[in-house]
Amino acid sequence: NFDWALFKRFTIKEQVGFEFRAEAFNVFNHTQWGNIAGDSGSAGGVGNNTLGSNGFLHVSSAHNARILQLGAKFFF
């Protein structure tokens, strides 16, 4: 999981200025798997952790893909 952030600060006066930010989370967009269904360590474990069941060791979700966000900050 690689995160990047770039920012540029502009100073208007000695104590006044603003800043622009661009941030990217999960830059290379690698899959981050969620919990395994029925895992006894997860809060959602419902007993599917048996060898003969259809849900045995089934990954039921994945976390968010790449996220980009922009921001601006005024400081004084």
N, CA, C and O atoms as a GROMACS GRO file, in nm:
protein
  304
    1ASN      N    1   0.084  -0.117   0.000
    1ASN     CA    2   0.000   0.000   0.000
    1ASN      C    3   0.090   0.124   0.000
    1ASN      O    4   0.161   0.149   0.097
    2PHE      N    5   0.086   0.200  -0.107
    2PHE     CA    6   0.168   0.320  -0.119
    2PHE      C    7   0.080   0.443  -0.123
    2PHE      O    8  -0.016   0.449  -0.200
    3ASP      N    9   0.112   0.542  -0.040
    3ASP     CA   10   0.040   0.669  -0.036
    3ASP      C   11   0.136   0.781  -0.072
    3ASP      O   12   0.253   0.779  -0.032
    4TRP      N   13   0.087   0.877  -0.147
    4TRP     CA   14   0.167   0.994  -0.185
    4TRP      C   15   0.092   1.120  -0.151
    4TRP      O   16  -0.031   1.123  -0.152
    5ALA      N   17   0.168   1.227  -0.122
    5ALA     CA   18   0.109   1.359  -0.099
    5ALA      C   19   0.203   1.464  -0.156
    5ALA      O   20   0.324   1.458  -0.137
    6LEU      N   21   0.145   1.559  -0.225
    6LEU     CA   22   0.219   1.674  -0.278
    6LEU      C   23   0.151   1.800  -0.228
    6LEU      O   24   0.028   1.806  -0.221
    7PHE      N   25   0.230   1.900  -0.195
    7PHE     CA   26   0.169   2.026  -0.156
    7PHE      C   27   0.257   2.142  -0.198
    7PHE      O   28   0.378   2.127  -0.214
    8LYS      N   29   0.194   2.256  -0.216
    8LYS     CA   30   0.265   2.378  -0.252
    8LYS      C   31   0.213   2.488  -0.163
    8LYS      O   32   0.092   2.511  -0.155
    9ARG      N   33   0.304   2.556  -0.096
    9ARG     CA   34   0.268   2.664  -0.004
    9ARG      C   35   0.301   2.798  -0.068
    9ARG      O   36   0.411   2.818  -0.120
   10PHE      N   37   0.205   2.891  -0.064
   10PHE     CA   38   0.222   3.027  -0.114
   10PHE      C   39   0.212   3.122   0.004
   10PHE      O   40   0.116   3.117   0.080
   11THR      N   41   0.311   3.209   0.018
   11THR     CA   42   0.312   3.307   0.127
   11THR      C   43   0.275   3.443   0.071
   11THR      O   44   0.338   3.492  -0.023
   12ILE      N   45   0.172   3.504   0.130
   12ILE     CA   46   0.128   3.637   0.088
   12ILE      C   47   0.203   3.743   0.167
   12ILE      O   48   0.263   3.835   0.110
   13LYS      N   49   0.200   3.731   0.298
   13LYS     CA   50   0.278   3.814   0.388
   13LYS      C   51   0.355   3.720   0.480
   13LYS      O   52   0.352   3.599   0.462
   14GLU      N   53   0.424   3.777   0.577
   14GLU     CA   54   0.508   3.695   0.664
   14GLU      C   55   0.428   3.587   0.737
   14GLU      O   56   0.475   3.474   0.749
   15GLN      N   57   0.310   3.619   0.785
   15GLN     CA   58   0.229   3.523   0.861
   15GLN      C   59   0.101   3.481   0.790
   15GLN      O   60   0.017   3.413   0.850
   16VAL      N   61   0.082   3.518   0.664
   16VAL     CA   62  -0.042   3.490   0.591
   16VAL      C   63  -0.008   3.417   0.461
   16VAL      O   64   0.086   3.453   0.391
   17GLY      N   65  -0.087   3.316   0.430
   17GLY     CA   66  -0.065   3.244   0.305
   17GLY      C   67  -0.169   3.134   0.287
   17GLY      O   68  -0.266   3.125   0.362
   18PHE      N   69  -0.147   3.052   0.187
   18PHE     CA   70  -0.236   2.939   0.164
   18PHE      C   71  -0.155   2.823   0.107
   18PHE      O   72  -0.043   2.840   0.060
   19GLU      N   73  -0.215   2.706   0.113
   19GLU     CA   74  -0.148   2.584   0.072
   19GLU      C   75  -0.245   2.498  -0.008
   19GLU      O   76  -0.360   2.481   0.031
   20PHE      N   77  -0.198   2.444  -0.118
   20PHE     CA   78  -0.275   2.347  -0.198
   20PHE      C   79  -0.214   2.209  -0.175
   20PHE      O   80  -0.092   2.194  -0.171
   21ARG      N   81  -0.301   2.108  -0.161
   21ARG     CA   82  -0.256   1.971  -0.139
   21ARG      C   83  -0.323   1.876  -0.236
   21ARG      O   84  -0.440   1.893  -0.271
   22ALA      N   85  -0.249   1.775  -0.280
   22ALA     CA   86  -0.303   1.664  -0.358
   22ALA      C   87  -0.252   1.536  -0.292
   22ALA      O   88  -0.131   1.518  -0.276
   23GLU      N   89  -0.343   1.449  -0.254
   23GLU     CA   90  -0.306   1.326  -0.186
   23GLU      C   91  -0.365   1.206  -0.259
   23GLU      O   92  -0.477   1.212  -0.310
   24ALA      N   93  -0.290   1.099  -0.264
   24ALA     CA   94  -0.336   0.975  -0.328
   24ALA      C   95  -0.309   0.859  -0.233
   24ALA      O   96  -0.197   0.844  -0.183
   25PHE      N   97  -0.411   0.779  -0.208
   25PHE     CA   98  -0.399   0.663  -0.122
   25PHE      C   99  -0.414   0.537  -0.208
   25PHE      O  100  -0.499   0.532  -0.296
   26ASN      N  101  -0.331   0.437  -0.182
   26ASN     CA  102  -0.325   0.315  -0.263
   26ASN      C  103  -0.293   0.350  -0.408
   26ASN      O  104  -0.368   0.314  -0.500
   27VAL      N  105  -0.184   0.420  -0.428
   27VAL     CA  106  -0.144   0.476  -0.557
   27VAL      C  107  -0.139   0.370  -0.668
   27VAL      O  108  -0.185   0.397  -0.779
   28PHE      N  109  -0.084   0.254  -0.641
   28PHE     CA  110  -0.070   0.151  -0.743
   28PHE      C  111  -0.193   0.063  -0.756
   28PHE      O  112  -0.194  -0.031  -0.836
   29ASN      N  113  -0.297   0.092  -0.679
   29ASN     CA  114  -0.428   0.027  -0.688
   29ASN      C  115  -0.420  -0.124  -0.671
   29ASN      O  116  -0.486  -0.199  -0.743
   30HIS      N  117  -0.340  -0.170  -0.574
   30HIS     CA  118  -0.332  -0.312  -0.543
   30HIS      C  119  -0.454  -0.352  -0.461
   30HIS      O  120  -0.499  -0.275  -0.376
   31THR      N  121  -0.505  -0.470  -0.484
   31THR     CA  122  -0.620  -0.518  -0.409
   31THR      C  123  -0.581  -0.543  -0.264
   31THR      O  124  -0.479  -0.606  -0.237
   32GLN      N  125  -0.663  -0.494  -0.173
   32GLN     CA  126  -0.644  -0.516  -0.030
   32GLN      C  127  -0.765  -0.595   0.018
   32GLN      O  128  -0.872  -0.538   0.040
   33TRP      N  129  -0.749  -0.724   0.035
   33TRP     CA  130  -0.860  -0.812   0.067
   33TRP      C  131  -0.914  -0.785   0.206
   33TRP      O  132  -0.841  -0.744   0.296
   34GLY      N  133  -1.043  -0.808   0.222
   34GLY     CA  134  -1.109  -0.795   0.352
   34GLY      C  135  -1.092  -0.922   0.433
   34GLY      O  136  -1.001  -1.001   0.409
   35ASN      N  137  -1.181  -0.940   0.530
   35ASN     CA  138  -1.174  -1.058   0.617
   35ASN      C  139  -1.220  -1.183   0.544
   35ASN      O  140  -1.297  -1.177   0.448
   36ILE      N  141  -1.173  -1.296   0.591
   36ILE     CA  142  -1.218  -1.425   0.538
   36ILE      C  143  -1.350  -1.459   0.606
   36ILE      O  144  -1.361  -1.449   0.728
   37ALA      N  145  -1.450  -1.500   0.528
   37ALA     CA  146  -1.582  -1.532   0.583
   37ALA      C  147  -1.570  -1.643   0.687
   37ALA      O  148  -1.507  -1.746   0.663
   38GLY      N  149  -1.632  -1.621   0.801
   38GLY     CA  150  -1.634  -1.722   0.906
   38GLY      C  151  -1.508  -1.729   0.988
   38GLY      O  152  -1.494  -1.818   1.072
   39ASP      N  153  -1.416  -1.639   0.966
   39ASP     CA  154  -1.292  -1.636   1.043
   39ASP      C  155  -1.327  -1.610   1.189
   39ASP      O  156  -1.400  -1.515   1.219
   40SER      N  157  -1.277  -1.692   1.278
   40SER     CA  158  -1.311  -1.677   1.420
   40SER      C  159  -1.256  -1.548   1.478
   40SER      O  160  -1.302  -1.505   1.585
   41GLY      N  161  -1.160  -1.484   1.413
   41GLY     CA  162  -1.105  -1.359   1.464
   41GLY      C  163  -1.184  -1.237   1.424
   41GLY      O  164  -1.158  -1.128   1.476
   42SER      N  165  -1.279  -1.251   1.332
   42SER     CA  166  -1.356  -1.136   1.288
   42SER      C  167  -1.489  -1.129   1.362
   42SER      O  168  -1.543  -1.231   1.405
   43ALA      N  169  -1.541  -1.008   1.374
   43ALA     CA  170  -1.669  -0.989   1.444
   43ALA      C  171  -1.784  -1.050   1.366
   43ALA      O  172  -1.886  -1.085   1.424
   44GLY      N  173  -1.770  -1.064   1.233
   44GLY     CA  174  -1.878  -1.117   1.150
   44GLY      C  175  -1.873  -1.267   1.131
   44GLY      O  176  -1.945  -1.319   1.046
   45GLY      N  177  -1.790  -1.337   1.206
   45GLY     CA  178  -1.781  -1.481   1.189
   45GLY      C  179  -1.912  -1.549   1.225
   45GLY      O  180  -1.960  -1.534   1.337
   46VAL      N  181  -1.969  -1.623   1.131
   46VAL     CA  182  -2.101  -1.682   1.155
   46VAL      C  183  -2.096  -1.834   1.147
   46VAL      O  184  -2.199  -1.897   1.123
   47GLY      N  185  -1.983  -1.893   1.165
   47GLY     CA  186  -1.975  -2.038   1.167
   47GLY      C  187  -1.952  -2.102   1.031
   47GLY      O  188  -1.973  -2.223   1.018
   48ASN      N  189  -1.910  -2.028   0.930
   48ASN     CA  190  -1.882  -2.085   0.799
   48ASN      C  191  -1.742  -2.144   0.790
   48ASN      O  192  -1.700  -2.189   0.684
   49ASN      N  193  -1.672  -2.145   0.899
   49ASN     CA  194  -1.533  -2.188   0.898
   49ASN      C  195  -1.522  -2.339   0.917
   49ASN      O  196  -1.443  -2.387   0.999
   50THR      N  197  -1.602  -2.414   0.841
   50THR     CA  198  -1.592  -2.560   0.845
   50THR      C  199  -1.550  -2.609   0.708
   50THR      O  200  -1.585  -2.549   0.606
   51LEU      N  201  -1.475  -2.715   0.704
   51LEU     CA  202  -1.414  -2.763   0.581
   51LEU      C  203  -1.514  -2.796   0.471
   51LEU      O  204  -1.485  -2.774   0.354
   52GLY      N  205  -1.630  -2.846   0.504
   52GLY     CA  206  -1.726  -2.887   0.402
   52GLY      C  207  -1.819  -2.777   0.353
   52GLY      O  208  -1.892  -2.800   0.257
   53SER      N  209  -1.820  -2.660   0.415
   53SER     CA  210  -1.916  -2.556   0.377
   53SER      C  211  -1.870  -2.480   0.253
   53SER      O  212  -1.751  -2.477   0.220
   54ASN      N  213  -1.966  -2.419   0.183
   54ASN     CA  214  -1.934  -2.342   0.062
   54ASN      C  215  -1.854  -2.216   0.092
   54ASN      O  216  -1.779  -2.169   0.006
   55GLY      N  217  -1.867  -2.162   0.211
   55GLY     CA  218  -1.799  -2.038   0.246
   55GLY      C  219  -1.665  -2.057   0.314
   55GLY      O  220  -1.609  -1.960   0.366
   56PHE      N  221  -1.612  -2.178   0.315
   56PHE     CA  222  -1.486  -2.204   0.385
   56PHE      C  223  -1.372  -2.124   0.324
   56PHE      O  224  -1.341  -2.139   0.205
   57LEU      N  225  -1.310  -2.040   0.404
   57LEU     CA  226  -1.198  -1.954   0.366
   57LEU      C  227  -1.227  -1.870   0.242
   57LEU      O  228  -1.138  -1.846   0.160
   58HIS      N  229  -1.349  -1.825   0.228
   58HIS     CA  230  -1.391  -1.742   0.115
   58HIS      C  231  -1.372  -1.595   0.152
   58HIS      O  232  -1.426  -1.549   0.253
   59VAL      N  233  -1.296  -1.521   0.072
   59VAL     CA  234  -1.278  -1.377   0.095
   59VAL      C  235  -1.402  -1.307   0.044
   59VAL      O  236  -1.433  -1.312  -0.075
   60SER      N  237  -1.474  -1.242   0.134
   60SER     CA  238  -1.606  -1.188   0.098
   60SER      C  239  -1.604  -1.040   0.063
   60SER      O  240  -1.707  -0.987   0.020
   61SER      N  241  -1.492  -0.972   0.079
   61SER     CA  242  -1.491  -0.828   0.049
   61SER      C  243  -1.349  -0.781   0.022
   61SER      O  244  -1.251  -0.852   0.046
   62ALA      N  245  -1.340  -0.659  -0.029
   62ALA     CA  246  -1.211  -0.595  -0.051
   62ALA      C  247  -1.224  -0.449  -0.008
   62ALA      O  248  -1.333  -0.392  -0.012
   63HIS      N  249  -1.114  -0.390   0.033
   63HIS     CA  250  -1.116  -0.250   0.074
   63HIS      C  251  -1.121  -0.158  -0.048
   63HIS      O  252  -1.113  -0.205  -0.162
   64ASN      N  253  -1.134  -0.029  -0.024
   64ASN     CA  254  -1.146   0.069  -0.133
   64ASN      C  255  -1.028   0.064  -0.229
   64ASN      O  256  -0.916   0.032  -0.191
   65ALA      N  257  -1.057   0.098  -0.353
   65ALA     CA  258  -0.952   0.110  -0.454
   65ALA      C  259  -0.879   0.243  -0.432
   65ALA      O  260  -0.888   0.302  -0.325
   66ARG      N  261  -0.808   0.288  -0.532
   66ARG     CA  262  -0.732   0.412  -0.524
   66ARG      C  263  -0.824   0.528  -0.485
   66ARG      O  264  -0.936   0.540  -0.536
   67ILE      N  265  -0.777   0.613  -0.395
   67ILE     CA  266  -0.852   0.731  -0.350
   67ILE      C  267  -0.765   0.854  -0.373
   67ILE      O  268  -0.648   0.856  -0.333
   68LEU      N  269  -0.821   0.955  -0.437
   68LEU     CA  270  -0.753   1.082  -0.458
   68LEU      C  271  -0.830   1.190  -0.385
   68LEU      O  272  -0.953   1.188  -0.382
   69GLN      N  273  -0.758   1.285  -0.326
   69GLN     CA  274  -0.825   1.398  -0.262
   69GLN      C  275  -0.742   1.524  -0.280
   69GLN      O  276  -0.619   1.520  -0.280
   70LEU      N  277  -0.812   1.633  -0.295
   70LEU     CA  278  -0.750   1.765  -0.310
   70LEU      C  279  -0.792   1.850  -0.192
   70LEU      O  280  -0.900   1.832  -0.136
   71GLY      N  281  -0.706   1.941  -0.153
   71GLY     CA  282  -0.738   2.027  -0.041
   71GLY      C  283  -0.668   2.161  -0.053
   71GLY      O  284  -0.569   2.176  -0.124
   72ALA      N  285  -0.723   2.257   0.019
   72ALA     CA  286  -0.663   2.391   0.026
   72ALA      C  287  -0.674   2.439   0.170
   72ALA      O  288  -0.772   2.410   0.239
   73LYS      N  289  -0.572   2.510   0.214
   73LYS     CA  290  -0.571   2.560   0.351
   73LYS      C  291  -0.524   2.705   0.350
   73LYS      O  292  -0.423   2.738   0.287
   74PHE      N  293  -0.596   2.789   0.419
   74PHE     CA  294  -0.559   2.929   0.436
   74PHE      C  295  -0.507   2.944   0.578
   74PHE      O  296  -0.575   2.905   0.673
   75PHE      N  297  -0.389   3.001   0.594
   75PHE     CA  298  -0.335   3.019   0.729
   75PHE      C  299  -0.300   3.165   0.752
   75PHE      O  300  -0.262   3.238   0.661
   76PHE      N  301  -0.314   3.206   0.878
   76PHE     CA  302  -0.286   3.345   0.917
   76PHE      C  303  -0.236   3.349   1.059
   76PHE      O  304  -0.207   3.457   1.110
   0.00000   0.00000   0.00000
